[in-house]
Amino acid sequence: MNSLLPAPLVELAQRVIDDNRAVGRRIAVAESCTGGLVCAALTEISGSSDVFESGWVTYSNAAKHAELGVSHEVIETFGAVSIAAAWAMARGALAACEADVAVAITGIAGPGGATPGKPVGTVVFARAERGGGTDDIITDSRLFENEDRSGVRLQAALCALEFLLP
């Protein structure tokens, strides 16, 4: 298949679509540092509309708040690149659509944007499932070292797709 996207990204997106289709699950994505890369990979797959419900690119803090309901308090207290922000983004995505599961990605792709304790390459993920409680939300923080901006974004997109596997 011809694609503008890297083969490993498209191959994993195909698996996400196929595996979620097999279990009858619809998915949503809330992206920040990946800028729509995860949604692009999912929609690269023919028939993805059977599985892919919605996607948001909430790059700014204002968009995270307006579109996904991330509170100003969360962003002010923990920052936009935090477990709390990713958690709120995933829950907000589920609240805004009919998907069964949502993954959120927020991070620092670089080369600027680092803060004390959050170097370039820091990316935070959260996955929430419809009907699950707050304790059921899965979160993770990764540091993609020795990557340029594109490398951080690609690694983050691959990780987010893994979070969408049933």
Contacts in CASP RR format, 6 or more apart in sequence:
PFRMAT RR
TARGET T0000
AUTHOR 0000-0000-0000
METHOD contacts of the structure
MODEL  1
MNSLLPAPLVELAQRVIDDNRAVGRRIAVAESCTGGLVCAALTEISGSSD
VFESGWVTYSNAAKHAELGVSHEVIETFGAVSIAAAWAMARGALAACEAD
VAVAITGIAGPGGATPGKPVGTVVFARAERGGGTDDIITDSRLFENEDRS
GVRLQAALCALEFLLP
1 10 0 8 1.000
3 10 0 8 1.000
3 44 0 8 1.000
5 37 0 8 1.000
5 40 0 8 1.000
5 41 0 8 1.000
5 44 0 8 1.000
6 154 0 8 1.000
8 158 0 8 1.000
9 37 0 8 1.000
9 41 0 8 1.000
9 154 0 8 1.000
9 157 0 8 1.000
9 158 0 8 1.000
9 161 0 8 1.000
10 41 0 8 1.000
10 44 0 8 1.000
10 45 0 8 1.000
12 41 0 8 1.000
12 158 0 8 1.000
12 161 0 8 1.000
12 162 0 8 1.000
13 41 0 8 1.000
13 42 0 8 1.000
13 44 0 8 1.000
13 45 0 8 1.000
13 48 0 8 1.000
13 161 0 8 1.000
14 45 0 8 1.000
15 161 0 8 1.000
15 165 0 8 1.000
16 27 0 8 1.000
16 42 0 8 1.000
16 51 0 8 1.000
16 161 0 8 1.000
16 164 0 8 1.000
16 165 0 8 1.000
17 42 0 8 1.000
17 45 0 8 1.000
17 47 0 8 1.000
17 48 0 8 1.000
17 50 0 8 1.000
17 51 0 8 1.000
17 52 0 8 1.000
19 165 0 8 1.000
19 166 0 8 1.000
20 26 0 8 1.000
20 27 0 8 1.000
20 51 0 8 1.000
20 101 0 8 1.000
20 164 0 8 1.000
20 165 0 8 1.000
20 166 0 8 1.000
21 50 0 8 1.000
21 51 0 8 1.000
22 166 0 8 1.000
23 166 0 8 1.000
24 51 0 8 1.000
24 100 0 8 1.000
25 51 0 8 1.000
25 100 0 8 1.000
25 101 0 8 1.000
25 166 0 8 1.000
26 51 0 8 1.000
26 52 0 8 1.000
26 53 0 8 1.000
26 98 0 8 1.000
26 99 0 8 1.000
26 100 0 8 1.000
26 101 0 8 1.000
27 42 0 8 1.000
27 51 0 8 1.000
27 52 0 8 1.000
27 53 0 8 1.000
27 99 0 8 1.000
27 100 0 8 1.000
27 101 0 8 1.000
27 102 0 8 1.000
27 103 0 8 1.000
27 164 0 8 1.000
28 52 0 8 1.000
28 53 0 8 1.000
28 54 0 8 1.000
28 55 0 8 1.000
28 93 0 8 1.000
28 94 0 8 1.000
28 96 0 8 1.000
28 97 0 8 1.000
28 99 0 8 1.000
28 101 0 8 1.000
28 102 0 8 1.000
28 103 0 8 1.000
29 36 0 8 1.000
29 38 0 8 1.000
29 39 0 8 1.000
29 42 0 8 1.000
29 52 0 8 1.000
29 54 0 8 1.000
29 55 0 8 1.000
29 56 0 8 1.000
29 93 0 8 1.000
29 102 0 8 1.000
29 103 0 8 1.000
29 104 0 8 1.000
29 105 0 8 1.000
29 160 0 8 1.000
29 164 0 8 1.000
30 55 0 8 1.000
30 56 0 8 1.000
30 58 0 8 1.000
30 68 0 8 1.000
30 89 0 8 1.000
30 90 0 8 1.000
30 92 0 8 1.000
30 93 0 8 1.000
30 102 0 8 1.000
30 103 0 8 1.000
30 104 0 8 1.000
30 105 0 8 1.000
31 37 0 8 1.000
31 38 0 8 1.000
31 39 0 8 1.000
31 55 0 8 1.000
31 56 0 8 1.000
31 57 0 8 1.000
31 58 0 8 1.000
31 104 0 8 1.000
31 105 0 8 1.000
31 160 0 8 1.000
32 57 0 8 1.000
32 58 0 8 1.000
32 59 0 8 1.000
32 64 0 8 1.000
32 80 0 8 1.000
32 89 0 8 1.000
32 104 0 8 1.000
32 105 0 8 1.000
32 106 0 8 1.000
32 107 0 8 1.000
33 81 0 8 1.000
33 105 0 8 1.000
33 106 0 8 1.000
33 107 0 8 1.000
33 108 0 8 1.000
33 109 0 8 1.000
33 123 0 8 1.000
33 152 0 8 1.000
33 153 0 8 1.000
33 156 0 8 1.000
34 105 0 8 1.000
34 153 0 8 1.000
34 156 0 8 1.000
34 157 0 8 1.000
34 160 0 8 1.000
35 57 0 8 1.000
35 59 0 8 1.000
35 153 0 8 1.000
36 55 0 8 1.000
36 57 0 8 1.000
37 153 0 8 1.000
37 154 0 8 1.000
37 156 0 8 1.000
37 157 0 8 1.000
38 103 0 8 1.000
38 105 0 8 1.000
38 157 0 8 1.000
38 160 0 8 1.000
38 161 0 8 1.000
39 52 0 8 1.000
39 55 0 8 1.000
39 57 0 8 1.000
41 157 0 8 1.000
41 161 0 8 1.000
42 48 0 8 1.000
42 51 0 8 1.000
42 52 0 8 1.000
42 161 0 8 1.000
43 52 0 8 1.000
53 97 0 8 1.000
53 98 0 8 1.000
53 99 0 8 1.000
54 93 0 8 1.000
54 96 0 8 1.000
54 97 0 8 1.000
54 99 0 8 1.000
55 93 0 8 1.000
56 63 0 8 1.000
56 67 0 8 1.000
56 68 0 8 1.000
56 93 0 8 1.000
56 96 0 8 1.000
57 63 0 8 1.000
58 64 0 8 1.000
58 67 0 8 1.000
58 68 0 8 1.000
58 70 0 8 1.000
58 89 0 8 1.000
61 70 0 8 1.000
61 75 0 8 1.000
61 80 0 8 1.000
64 70 0 8 1.000
64 75 0 8 1.000
64 80 0 8 1.000
64 85 0 8 1.000
64 88 0 8 1.000
64 89 0 8 1.000
64 106 0 8 1.000
65 71 0 8 1.000
65 72 0 8 1.000
65 75 0 8 1.000
67 96 0 8 1.000
68 88 0 8 1.000
68 89 0 8 1.000
68 92 0 8 1.000
68 93 0 8 1.000
68 96 0 8 1.000
68 104 0 8 1.000
69 88 0 8 1.000
69 92 0 8 1.000
69 95 0 8 1.000
70 85 0 8 1.000
70 88 0 8 1.000
70 89 0 8 1.000
70 92 0 8 1.000
71 88 0 8 1.000
74 82 0 8 1.000
74 84 0 8 1.000
74 85 0 8 1.000
74 88 0 8 1.000
75 85 0 8 1.000
77 84 0 8 1.000
78 84 0 8 1.000
78 85 0 8 1.000
79 85 0 8 1.000
80 106 0 8 1.000
80 107 0 8 1.000
81 106 0 8 1.000
81 107 0 8 1.000
81 108 0 8 1.000
81 118 0 8 1.000
81 122 0 8 1.000
81 123 0 8 1.000
81 124 0 8 1.000
82 106 0 8 1.000
82 124 0 8 1.000
83 124 0 8 1.000
83 126 0 8 1.000
83 139 0 8 1.000
83 141 0 8 1.000
85 106 0 8 1.000
85 124 0 8 1.000
86 104 0 8 1.000
86 105 0 8 1.000
86 106 0 8 1.000
86 124 0 8 1.000
86 125 0 8 1.000
86 126 0 8 1.000
86 139 0 8 1.000
87 104 0 8 1.000
87 126 0 8 1.000
87 128 0 8 1.000
87 137 0 8 1.000
87 139 0 8 1.000
89 104 0 8 1.000
89 106 0 8 1.000
89 126 0 8 1.000
90 102 0 8 1.000
90 103 0 8 1.000
90 104 0 8 1.000
90 126 0 8 1.000
90 127 0 8 1.000
90 128 0 8 1.000
90 137 0 8 1.000
91 102 0 8 1.000
91 128 0 8 1.000
91 137 0 8 1.000
92 102 0 8 1.000
93 99 0 8 1.000
93 102 0 8 1.000
93 104 0 8 1.000
93 128 0 8 1.000
94 101 0 8 1.000
94 102 0 8 1.000
94 128 0 8 1.000
94 129 0 8 1.000
94 130 0 8 1.000
99 130 0 8 1.000
100 129 0 8 1.000
100 130 0 8 1.000
101 127 0 8 1.000
101 128 0 8 1.000
101 129 0 8 1.000
101 130 0 8 1.000
101 164 0 8 1.000
102 127 0 8 1.000
102 128 0 8 1.000
103 125 0 8 1.000
103 126 0 8 1.000
103 127 0 8 1.000
103 160 0 8 1.000
103 163 0 8 1.000
103 164 0 8 1.000
104 125 0 8 1.000
104 126 0 8 1.000
104 127 0 8 1.000
104 128 0 8 1.000
105 123 0 8 1.000
105 124 0 8 1.000
105 125 0 8 1.000
105 156 0 8 1.000
105 157 0 8 1.000
105 159 0 8 1.000
105 160 0 8 1.000
106 123 0 8 1.000
106 124 0 8 1.000
107 121 0 8 1.000
107 122 0 8 1.000
107 123 0 8 1.000
107 124 0 8 1.000
107 156 0 8 1.000
108 114 0 8 1.000
108 115 0 8 1.000
108 118 0 8 1.000
108 119 0 8 1.000
108 120 0 8 1.000
108 121 0 8 1.000
108 122 0 8 1.000
108 123 0 8 1.000
108 152 0 8 1.000
109 120 0 8 1.000
109 121 0 8 1.000
109 149 0 8 1.000
109 152 0 8 1.000
109 153 0 8 1.000
109 156 0 8 1.000
110 120 0 8 1.000
110 121 0 8 1.000
110 149 0 8 1.000
110 152 0 8 1.000
111 120 0 8 1.000
111 148 0 8 1.000
111 149 0 8 1.000
112 120 0 8 1.000
113 120 0 8 1.000
114 120 0 8 1.000
114 122 0 8 1.000
119 143 0 8 1.000
120 152 0 8 1.000
121 143 0 8 1.000
121 144 0 8 1.000
121 145 0 8 1.000
121 147 0 8 1.000
121 152 0 8 1.000
122 141 0 8 1.000
122 142 0 8 1.000
122 143 0 8 1.000
123 141 0 8 1.000
123 142 0 8 1.000
123 143 0 8 1.000
123 144 0 8 1.000
123 152 0 8 1.000
123 155 0 8 1.000
123 156 0 8 1.000
123 159 0 8 1.000
124 139 0 8 1.000
124 140 0 8 1.000
124 141 0 8 1.000
124 142 0 8 1.000
125 139 0 8 1.000
125 140 0 8 1.000
125 141 0 8 1.000
125 142 0 8 1.000
125 156 0 8 1.000
125 159 0 8 1.000
125 160 0 8 1.000
125 163 0 8 1.000
126 137 0 8 1.000
126 138 0 8 1.000
126 139 0 8 1.000
126 140 0 8 1.000
127 137 0 8 1.000
127 138 0 8 1.000
127 139 0 8 1.000
127 163 0 8 1.000
127 164 0 8 1.000
128 136 0 8 1.000
128 137 0 8 1.000
129 136 0 8 1.000
138 163 0 8 1.000
140 159 0 8 1.000
140 163 0 8 1.000
142 155 0 8 1.000
142 156 0 8 1.000
142 159 0 8 1.000
144 151 0 8 1.000
144 152 0 8 1.000
144 155 0 8 1.000
144 156 0 8 1.000
147 154 0 8 1.000
147 155 0 8 1.000
END
